[in-house]
């Protein structure tokens, strides 16, 4: 049985990770944050799937049109982020 702290950490990281996946793929995160993403995607099927999907999408972009400093559009990660937020939301109280 997971400890209350590990359950809290999972939910916290589940809410945080989707918005940082593009930075992770582009090596734009500091080491501690990279470890945080790596740990969470190791435990979370949904975020791992979002990471793989985003990675495939980014790999299909033509290199000659890529701009070094151009931010990744929020629309690139919005669907995965929405799914992760729904899953991270607490369950409604049972009656």
Secondary structure, 3 states (H helix, E strand, C coil): CCCHHHHHHHHHHHHHHHHHHHHHHCCCCCHHHHHHHHHHHHHCHHHHHHHHHHHHHHHCCCHHHCCCCCCCCHHHCHHHHHHHHHHHCCCCCCC
